[in-house]
Amino acid sequence: MKRARWGGSSRSPIGYDLIRRKDYPKLWEEMERLSAHKAIRDFYLANLNNTAVEVRNHLRSFVDEDDRVIVIEFSKKPQFTMALEGTNDWIAENC
């Protein structure tokens, strides 16, 4: 697969459901490399220069076949209750 450019203008929430709770440091390291912000457990916010399909396909290589990943492009400021520390700052900088 041709590697896409990462980092830019498409804001995407990324959620995942890791089945059977295996060890997934490679996924978490990739989310950090993409400068994605962990807003709540198993849910990140990312500002990437890729479509939702491209991001989903890229992240497939970091999870097992039975795991679930969802990526949604959004254009409006997200609203939340009780998100993790730093979420307000990420939204202020990226939305």
VEXNU-754310 format. One record per residue: x, y, z negated of N, C-alpha, C in turn. Coordinates in steps of 0.05 Angstrom, whole numbers, padded with zeros to 5 digits, always signed. Atoms other than C-alpha are relative to their C-alpha. Layout:
VEXNU-754310
XYZXYZXYZ ...
//
This chain:
VEXNU-754310
+00017-00023+00000+00000+00000+00000+00017+00025+00000 -00015-00025-00001+00026+00069+00018-00007+00016-00025 +00004-00014+00025+00035+00108-00046-00011+00028+00006 +00012-00027-00003-00009+00170-00051+00015+00020-00017 -00012-00021+00016+00014+00237-00077-00018+00003-00025 +00015-00003+00025-00007+00246-00150+00005+00027-00012 -00002-00026+00014-00020+00311-00186-00012+00022+00018 +00011-00021-00017-00063+00368-00160-00028+00010-00007 +00024-00015+00002-00135+00388-00151-00026-00015-00005 +00025+00014+00004-00187+00333-00160-00002-00010-00029 +00004+00008+00028-00212+00326-00232-00016-00026+00000 +00013+00026+00000-00231+00254-00247+00000-00011-00028 +00000+00016+00024-00255+00220-00310+00005-00029+00008 -00007+00028-00005-00227+00149-00313-00007-00016-00024 +00007+00017+00022-00258+00096-00356+00008-00029+00007 -00007+00028-00005-00239+00023-00364-00011-00017-00023 +00010+00021+00019-00263-00040-00399+00019-00023+00004 -00020+00022-00002-00205-00088-00411-00012-00025-00014 +00012+00024+00010-00234-00157-00419+00020-00017-00016 -00016+00018+00017-00208-00204-00473+00023+00014-00014 -00020-00017+00015-00165-00147-00502+00029-00011+00003 -00028+00008-00005-00099-00167-00470+00017+00024-00005 -00019-00021+00004-00037-00125-00476+00002+00017+00025 +00000-00017-00024-00041-00065-00428+00018+00024-00002 -00017-00024+00001+00018-00019-00441+00006+00011+00028 -00006-00010-00026+00031-00015-00366-00022+00020+00010 +00022-00019-00007-00038+00018-00355+00003+00026-00016 -00002-00024+00017-00029+00066-00413+00025+00017+00008 -00023-00015-00009+00041+00084-00389-00005+00014+00027 +00007-00013-00026+00013+00098-00319-00018+00024-00005 +00017-00022+00006-00041+00142-00348+00016+00024-00011 -00018-00021+00010+00013+00181-00385+00016+00012+00022 -00016-00010-00023+00055+00186-00322-00017+00018+00018 +00018-00016-00016-00005+00215-00286-00010+00025-00015 +00008-00022+00017-00013+00266-00343-00030+00000-00006 +00028+00003+00007-00082+00239-00356-00003+00004-00031 +00005-00005+00028-00112+00260-00423-00021-00020-00011 +00019+00019+00012-00145+00208-00468-00020+00016-00016 +00021-00016+00013-00211+00241-00488-00014-00016-00021 +00011+00019+00019-00242+00181-00523+00011-00028+00006 -00011+00027-00004-00225+00107-00530-00008-00010+00028 +00004+00012-00027-00217+00076-00461-00011+00019+00021 +00010-00020-00019-00233+00141-00425+00019+00024+00002 -00020-00021-00005-00185+00191-00394-00011+00021+00018 +00005-00021-00019-00190+00257-00358+00026+00005+00016 -00024-00003-00016-00142+00267-00300-00005+00021+00022 +00001-00020-00022-00127+00323-00250+00019-00009+00021 -00016+00014-00020-00103+00287-00188-00007+00011+00028 +00004-00008-00028-00096+00302-00114-00007-00024+00017 +00008+00024-00013-00132+00239-00093-00030-00004-00003 +00028+00006+00003-00202+00213-00082-00004-00021-00023 +00006+00020+00021-00237+00169-00134+00008-00028+00010 -00007+00027-00011-00228+00109-00088+00030-00004-00001 -00029+00003+00000-00153+00122-00081+00010-00005-00029 -00008+00003+00028-00145+00129-00157-00007-00028-00010 +00009+00027+00009-00186+00066-00171+00018-00021+00012 -00017+00021-00013-00146+00026-00120+00028+00000-00012 -00026-00002+00012-00081+00051-00149+00001-00013-00028 +00000+00010+00027-00101+00033-00220-00005-00030-00001 +00005+00029-00001-00122-00038-00199+00026-00016-00005 -00025+00015+00004-00049-00058-00200+00010+00000-00029 -00008-00002+00028-00045-00041-00274-00019-00015-00019 +00020+00015+00016-00104-00085-00297-00003-00028+00012 +00005+00027-00010-00125-00158-00290-00025-00001+00017 +00023+00004-00018-00177-00184-00241-00027+00002-00014 +00026+00000+00014-00231-00189-00295-00005+00026-00015 +00003-00026+00013-00222-00117-00320-00017+00019+00017 +00016-00020-00014-00267-00059-00302+00013+00027-00001 -00010-00027-00002-00245+00010-00279-00020+00017+00015 +00018-00018-00014-00289+00069-00261+00014+00028+00002 -00011-00026-00005-00265+00135-00230-00021+00017+00013 +00021-00018-00011-00313+00193-00217+00012+00027+00004 -00009-00027-00004-00295+00259-00185-00022+00019-00011 +00020-00019+00010-00328+00319-00219+00009+00028+00006 -00006-00028-00006-00332+00393-00205-00009+00019-00022 +00009-00017+00022-00367+00420-00267+00015-00007-00026 -00014+00004+00026-00337+00429-00336-00014-00022-00016 +00012+00021+00016-00348+00366-00378-00008+00010-00027 +00010-00006+00027-00386+00370-00443+00004-00025-00017 -00005+00023+00017-00372+00325-00503-00006+00007-00029 +00002-00002+00029-00380+00313-00577+00022-00018-00012 -00020+00015+00015-00322+00290-00621+00021-00014+00018 -00022+00011-00016-00270+00279-00567+00026+00001-00016 -00026+00001+00014-00198+00265-00587+00015+00027+00002 -00015-00024+00001-00149+00320-00604+00013+00006+00027 -00012-00009-00025-00125+00360-00544-00019+00002+00023 +00020+00001-00022-00188+00350-00502-00009+00028+00007 +00008-00028-00006-00210+00423-00509+00022+00014+00016 -00022-00012-00014-00141+00445-00486+00002-00010+00029 -00001+00011-00026-00141+00398-00427-00022+00012+00018 +00022-00011-00015-00209+00422-00405+00004+00030+00007 -00005-00028-00004-00189+00495-00413+00021+00004+00022 -00021-00002-00020-00127+00484-00370-00007-00011+00028 +00005+00015-00025-00158+00440-00316-00028+00004+00012 +00027-00003-00010-00231+00461-00308-00008+00029+00003 
//
